[in-house]
Amino acid sequence: MHLYKKNLQFFAKAAFFVFPPVSICVVKIKFTFTATLHKKTNLHSMSRPLQTDAYFGQHYIALVQGNSAREAVDNHQAEILEFYTALPEEKADHAYAEGKWTIRELLQHLIDAERIFAYRATRIARRDTTPLPGFDENSYTANSMADKRDFNSLKEEFTALRKATDIFMSSLSEDQLQQPGNSSGKYVTANAIAFIIYGHLLHHINIIKERYLVG
């Protein structure tokens, strides 16, 4: 019995010295694991779309600066809004060639397209695997009655939509962004659509500068 007490005391002393470092190690492991989980749900950690993330819109994606959807929003939201809202009223009905859209119609096209892109991103991010149809942009514009819209009203609608899209894209987690879907019969991720949205707007900025605002 005396020997058993001595052994028990020795074990207790050994435990006193051995277990604290183990406890510290466990705390470190738990801390690292928690940090990793936090990183995986952070929008900043989602990288640019790969070539395989979208079988359309690559030329739009290439125009976007940033390594994540969050960076795309931060890098381009002000530039895009400032450019389109500053378009002059006297140019609203200008088309650079016969049969081409006027700037008024082009702004309506951008509103329609962004709504559809954001809708696609919403369904895909929410794990809706229903194939999403395409749309005929020329038919949409022809039936939009944009030529009868007040130019400032179009700018106001564009501004409200841009803000809503920026907030929505900024809210998506990495898991939501990497969700795959089928749009216009082609594979695409929500992340790729986010880049396509900003790339599409940047593409038309270049078109307007090169063809509408010259001379």
N, C-alpha and C positions, 0 to 999 in steps of 0.2 A: 504493500500500500504506500509506503514511504517512497519507494522507487517510482511508482505511478505518478505521484504528486510532483516529483522532480521533473519527470518527463513532460508533464502537462505544463509546468512553469516554463520549461525550455521552449516548448512549442509556442506558448503565448508570447515569449520574448522574440522568437524567430518571426512570428506573424507580425509583430509590431514593426520590425525592420523590413520585412519582405513586402508586405501588402501595400504600404503607402506608395512605393514606386509603381506598383502595378496599378493602383488607383489613378495615379497621375497619367499613366500610359493609356488607361481606358478613357480618361477625360480628353486626352489629345486625340484619340481615335474618333470619339464621338464628335469632337469639334471639327475635325477634318471632314467627316461624313456629312455633317450639317452644312458646312460651307459648300461642299460639292453639290448638294441638293439645291441650295440657294442659287448657285451658279447655273444649274440646268434650267431653272425657271426664270432666269434673267434674260430679257430680250437682247441685251448686248452680246450674249454668247452665241446667238444664231448667226452663222456665217452667210456670205453671199450665196445665191442659188448656184448649184452646179449645172453643167450643161444638161444633165439628165433630169433636172428638176422641172424643166419646162421645154416642151417640144415646139413652142412658138414664143415670140416676143424676145428672142435673144438680143436683137438689135436695140430694143428698149432697155433691157437690163444693162447692157454695156454702157449706156449713158449715165447711169446712176453712180454717184460717188458714195462710198461707205462700205463697211464690211458686215453690216447687219441692217435689218429693217429699221431699227431704231435710229441708226446713223443716217440712213436714207431720209428719214423724216427730218432729223435735225439739220442735215446738210442742205435740204432743198425746199423745205416748206416756205421759208421767207422769200427766197428767190422766185419761186413759182407764183406765189400770190402777188408779189410786187409787180411782176411783169404783166400778168393778165389784167389786173385791176387798173393798170396804167395805160392800157391800150386806148388810143384817142378815139373819141366819138366820130370824128370826121372820116375815120378809116373803117368804121363798122360795116359798111356795105361794099367795101372794096374786095374784089376778087382779082387775083394776079393773072387769070386767064379765063376765057369763056368756058362755062361749064364747071368751074371750080367753086368751092364754097367761099362765101364771104367770111370776113372775120366774125361777124355776128353768128353765122351758121356754124363756124368752127368752134366758137365758144360753147354753143349749144351741144355740139358733138362731144366736146370734152366733158361736159356735165353728164350727158347720157352714158358715155363710156366709163367714166369713173364710178357712177352708180352701179353699173353692171359688174365691173371688176371687183368693187367692194362687196357686192352681193355674193359673187363667186367665192371670194376669200372667206366671207362669213360662213357659208355653208360648208366649205372644206375644213375650216378651222374647227367647226363644230362636229366633225367626223361624219358629215352627211356624204355618203358615197354615191348618191344619185347622179348620173351623168347630166352635166349642165349644158344646155344648148348654146350655140353661137348666136350672133345677131348681125343683121345687115345694116351696117353703119350708114350707107347711102339712103336706104329706105327710111331709117329713123330720122335722118336729117330732112329728107323730103317731106315727111309728115309731122315735123316738129313745129311748123309755123314760126320758126325762129325769126324770119324776116319781119314778123309783126311784133316781136318782143322788144320792149324798151331795153336799150343797151345797158343802162345802169341796173335794171332789174336782173338781167342776166349775170352781171358782175356780182350782184348781191347774192344770188343763188349759188354761183360758183364759189364765193367766199365761204358761205355756210357749209357747203358740201365738203370743201377742202378741210375745214376745221374738223368736221365730223370724221372724215377719213383719217386725218392725222392722229386724232385721239384714239380711234379704233385700232389702227395699226400699232400704235404705241402700247396698247393694252394686251396684245397677244403674247403669250409665253412661247418659249422655244418649242415645246411640245405641240402647241397649236399651229405654229408656223410650219413645222415640218410635216404636217398632215398632208397626204396625197389626195388628189381628186381627179375627176375627168371633166374637162371643159372643152367644148367644141370638138369632142371626140379625141382629145389628146390629154396625155398625162401632165399634171402640173401640181405643184405644192402651193400652199397658202403663202409661203415665203416668196416664191417666184412671182406670184401675183402682186405682192406688195411692191416688189421692185419694178414690175411691169407698169403699175399705176404711175409711179414717179417718172419712169423712163418715157412713157407715152406723153406725159405733159412736157417733158424736156424736149422730146422729139418735135413737138409742134411749136415750141418756142423757137427752135432752130429754123423751122419752115417759115414761120411768120417773119423772123428777122431777115431771112434770105430772099423771100419772095413777096411779102406783103408790105414791108416797111421800107423798101428801097425806092430811091428816086423821089 
